[in-house]
Amino acid sequence: MKRTLLTSAIALASIASAVGSAQAAQLTISCGAVGAELTLCQEGIRAWEEKTGHSVDVVSTPNSSTERLSLYQQILSANSSDIDVMQIDVVWPGLLANHLLDLSEVLGEDAAAGHFETIVTNNTIDGRLVAMPWFTDAGVLYYREDLLEKYDHDVPTTWQELTEIAREIKEAERAEGNNRMQGFVFQGRAYEGLTVNALEWVASHGGGTIVDQDGEVTINNERAAEALDLAASWIGDISPEGVLNYTEEEARGVFQGGNAVFMRNWPYAWSLAQSDDSDVRDKVGVTQLPAGGEDGQSAAGLGGWNLAVSRYSEHPELAADLVAFLTGEAEQKRRAIQASYNPTIDALYQDEEVLEAVPFFGTLYDTFTNAVARPSAPTGDAYGRVSNAFFSTSHDVLSGSKDGAQAVSDLEGELLRLKRRNW
């Protein structure tokens, strides 16, 4: 949920259709930008233009992944050929599969060879490869190395430890004159990003994954309620009231401006925190997210984005060629080195140049390969409504309108009603 969260849609305009015409095609690509994503997208496009001789215009789409999914669904439901290639979230293949091309038919059966098997499996619906992996993601914890050292603290391993350390350092720093210092920033707006954050809290406390792999609703339990109540306690204490409207970029802005001790975000924020204009350059560490208590475990939400070709494209082979180029090893390596976007190709996690640029890719490899998936597979077409119900309920708890126990009970009832109608 870049990551998230980052998305892009690629729309290819009509090209000369005369048989045997050598005229270059005029293409249109829509990049949803998060951080360095727009620049990376443009650079990849330029390389493809040079390789193929086609030209590409860049247009924009909504930054919100929730809004972008709605846009895609409207376009695809109309069987429109306006958008040929779409960047789709890791939880969307099952939702959009009926509208997407089987890329193995165009690119070959070995098109996804070398990519993470779990993502390829995720993108294969009823035996059809409906999307190629572009980059993967898992939530990580950013922390101020200099502040932990200053106040003689180790990196927290549980959410309770984080709460206590964040409160102490925030109060001490404010006493020294930094009235803008916060303890912890995350993605608290009522959108898909909060689904990922709240799933991490719940799963790390042993509260399950909202809906299990068999499609059973599991959210109504004491540990899930406890996790949400703990997160609610952060608001107005270690986290600002404004976090209730934060996405990835608002959280990054606060942290990168030197005004937060801890931040939950995706790996893309690393290269930006290390940039020349960053106030926290060379002061940041990255580790796995905390566990939910001594008997809990770290739970990082699985994110990431894929490229897919619309079944209604008038130029499927050209669109698939662009997909193959942008998801290839050379392009993924460039994105990893320049902006710390996680590759989906296993070999790049042993690449010396990649590890030199992003050292935590090696130490957090297991986090990236064992991240917790949102329940999109067992809920199918109903996932969008399931996620909406979960992030809305989580936001109710964060904002203080419900406590955790009441929230998970109400959510269970809502999800059971959805289940009877939709999965």
N, C-alpha and C positions, 0 to 999 in steps of 0.2 A: 502496500500500500503504500512508496515510495512512496519505496522508496517510496509518496507517494506519492501526495503521491503523484508520480510522473506518468503521463500517457501521451501517445501521438497517433494520429490517423493519417494515412497516406492516400490521397486522392489523385488518381491519374486521369488527366483530361484526354479527350479524343485525339487520335493521331491519324495521319494520312492512311487511308485504308486501301488504296490502290494496290493490287497484287504486284509484288516485286518492287514496291517503292522503296527507295533508299533514304527518303527524307527523314530527318531526325524527329522523334516524337517530342511533343511539349507535354510535360507531366506536372502534376500538382501534388504537393505533399503537405500534410497538416501536422505540425509538431506541437504537442502540448509540452510546455517547458516547465521544468522544475530545476532551479539552480543552473548548472552548466548544460542541461539537456538540450536546449535550443541550439547552442553553439555546436555541440557534438553532432546533433542531427544534421545541421547545415554542412559540417565538414564531411560527414559520411556521404551525403547527397552529392557534394561536389566531386568526391572521388569516383562515385558511380557515374556521374555525368562524363567525366574525363575518360572513363573506361568504355562507355557505351556510345557516347556521342549524343545522347538525349539531354534535354534541358528540363529543369525542375523549378517550379515556383513554390515557395513556402507560404502556407496560410495557417491561421491559428484555429484552435478548438478550445472549449471550456477547460480550465485548469482542474476543476473538480472531477474526480473519477466517476462519481455518482452521476453528474450531469453528462459526462461524456458517454457513459453507457447508455443513458436514455437517448442521446443523439444517435448513436450507432443503431439502437433498436428501431428507432423511427425510420432511418434510412434503409436498413435491411428489410424491414417489414414491408416497405414500399417496393421491394425488388429493384431499388435504384442502383444504377451503375456509376453514380457520382463519386463514390469512394471505392477504390480498388483494393487498397491495402490499409489495414487498420492495426494499430498497436493495441493489443488487448491484455487486460489484467490476467493474472494467473488463475483467477476464479471465474473468468468469463467463457472459456472454451465450451463448457457444457451448455451455457446459456445461448451461445450464438452458433453452435456447431452446424445447425441445419442451413445456415446462410453462408457457410465458409467452404472454400475449395479444399479438396484433399491434395495437399502439397506434395505428397509422395507420388502422385500421378504425374506431376509436372517436373519435379526435381529429382525423382528417383527414389527407390525404396530405402536407400542409405542416406537420404537427405539430412537426417538428424544424427548421424553417426558421430560419436565423440561428445555429444551433449549429455548433461545429467539425465540419467534414465528416468528419475522420478518426474522430471518436468516433461520429458517426451511422453511418458505415460499419461500425465495430466492433460497433455495437449492432443492425445489420441482418443477420439470418441467413436465408438462402434467401429474400430479398426481404421478410422480415417485420421490422418495427421492434419489437423485443422489449423495448426499454428506452429511456427518455428520459435524456439527459445531465443530471446534477445539478451536479456540480463535477468539474473535472479536477485533476490533480496531476502534479508532477515533482519528483524529489529535488533539494534545493539544499543549499549549504554555508553554515552560520551561523558567524560568527567574531566575536571580541571586538575591536572597533575600538580600544578603549583599550589593550589589551595589545599588539597589533601595533605601535601607535604608541610605546608605552613602550619596547619592545625593538627599535625601528627595523626592522620587517619589513614588506614588502609582502604583499598577499594571495597565498597560494601558488597556483600554476597547475598543479602536478603533485602526485600523491600522495606522491612522495618528498620534495618540498619541504615539504608539510604535515607529514610525519613528523618531519623535522628541526626545523622551527619549533616544532611542538607539544612536542617533547622539551625543547628549550632553554627555552621559556617555562614549562613545567610545573616543571622543576628550579629555575629562578630564583624562581618564585613560592613554591615550597615552602621554599626557603632563606630567604625573607622571612617565613615563618610560616604560609602557607596550606597546611597538610598535606593538604587535601582536593582540591587542584587536580589536574585531569586534562588531558591534552592533546587528546584526541579521543573523543567519544562517538557511538555509532550504534546501529543495531538489530541486535543480535547473537544474539537468541534463535532457536532452531530453529523458525521459523514463516515464513509467507509474506513477512513484512517482511525477513527475511534473504535470501530469493530475490531481492528487489528490490535490496538493498544489494550482494549478491555479483554480480548481473548487471551493476550499474554498474561494479564493479571490473574484472570480466572484459572487458566491452565497451570500457571506456576504455583497456585495454591492447591492444586489437585482437584479443581472444580470442574474438570472436563472441557469439552469443546463445543458447548451449546447444543449441538446435535451430534450424536455419535455416528460411526461409519455405517451402522445398520439403519440409520434414519430415525432413531429414538431420541426424543427431546430429553436432555439431561441437565439443563441449566438450573433447575430448582433444587439447589442443595446448599448446605450451610457454608461450604468453602467458597463457592461462587459469591454468595452474599457477603462473606467476610472480605473477599478481595475487592469488591466494589465499594464497600464501606471504607476500607483503608484508602483507596484512591480518592474518595470524597473528602476524607480528612485532610488531604493535601491542599485543597482549594482555600485560598486565603491564608494559608500557613506557609508551606514551602513552595507552593505554586501560586501565581497571581490569579485573580478572578478572570483576567483576560484569557487564560489558557482554555477556557470554555469555548473560545472561538479560534483556537490555534489549529493550523494545519502544519505540515512539515516545515514550510518556509517561515512562518511566524516563530515557531520554536527555534529554528536555526538562527534567525535574526537576533533573538535575545541572547542565545548562547554565544554566538560568534562575536557579538558586541561586547562580550566580557561580563554579562550580567546574569549568569546562571552557573551553578556548581555542577549540576547534572542535566543531561538531556537524553531523552529517548528519540532516536531517529534511525534512518536507513544509512547504509555505508556511503552513499553519495556525498554526505555532509563532510566527510573526512577531508577530501581534497580542498573543499572550500574553506574549512577551518584552518588549513595550512597555507592558504593563499597569502600573497604579499600584503593585501589590505585587511587581513583578519586581525582582530584585536587579541585573539587567543593563539596565534601562530606559535608552534613549538611548546604549547602549554597543555595540550589535550591528549588524553588517553582514551582507548576504546576497549571495551570488554563485553562479555555476555551480560544479558539482562539478569537482574537479581532473581533469586528463588523466593517463593512464597512461604517463608518460614523455614525452620530447621529440617522439617520433613518434606519440604517442597522441592521444586527443581526449576532451573531456568527454562523459560519457554519463550522462544523467539517466533513471532508471527512470520509465516512464509509470504513473501511478496515477489514481485518481479513482473516482467512484461514480455510479451511475445508479439510476433508479427504474423498477420493472417491476411489471406486474399479473399475478397468477396466473391461468392459464386456468380454474382451479377456483373462482374468485371467484363468489359468488352476486350480486354487485353490481358488475359490471365498469365500467359507465358512471360510477358514483360514485367508484370507485377511480381510474379514469383522470382524472377531474376533479381529484382531489387531486394526482395526479402532475403534471398540467399546471400547476397552481398553484405547487407547490413548485419546479418546474424553470423557471418563467417568469422573464423578464428582471428584473422588480422584486424578486422574492425572491432571485435570484442576486446582484443588485447589493447588496442589504442584507447578505447573507452575506459578500460580498467586503469591504465597508467595515467591518463590525463585527468580523470574525474572519479576514480574509485568506484566505478559501476561493476558489480560482481559478474564475472563471466558465467556462462552456462556450459562452458567447455572445460572438462575436468583437467586437461593437460595444462591449462593456463594457471592453475593453482600451484604448479611446480615450476613455473617460468620465473627465472631469476629477476628479470626486469620488472615483472608485475609485482613480485614480493618486495623488491627494493622500494617501489613506489607506494605500495600499500601493505606494510608488514603484517597487519592483523588479518589479512586474507589467509595467511598460513596458520596462525594461532587459533582463529575462529572458524576453521574449515568445517569442523563438526557441527557448529551452530548453523552454518549455511546449508549443510546437506541434511540436517535433521530438524528443520524448522517445523513449527506447528501449522498445519493447513487449516484454513477456514472451511466450514462445512458446506462447500459448494457442490461437491460430488454427491453426497447423499440427499441433498435437497433439490438438485437439478434446477429446473426453471424457476423454482420458488426461492432460490438463494437471495435474489435482490430484496425480496420482502422480508426474508429471515434476517438479513443483515440490517435492513432499515429498522426492524423491530428491536434488534439487539443494541444498535448504537443509540437509538432514541431512548431506550430504557436506561442504558449506561449514562447517558447525558442527564437524565432525570435524577439519577443518584448523585452524580457529580455536582449538579446545581442545587441539590438539597431538597428537591420536591418529593423524593421517596427515599426510604432506607433500603439497604441491600436485600433484606428478607422479603419485603413487600414487592420489590422490583422483580426479583427472580420468580416469585410466585405468579405475578401478573404476566410476566413474559412467557412462562410455561403455558398459561392458558391461551395466550395469543398464538404461540407457535403450534400448539395442538390443533387449534382451529385452522391454521394455515395448512397443516399436514393433512387434515381430513379432506381439504379441497385440492391440494396441489402436489403432494408427493406420497 
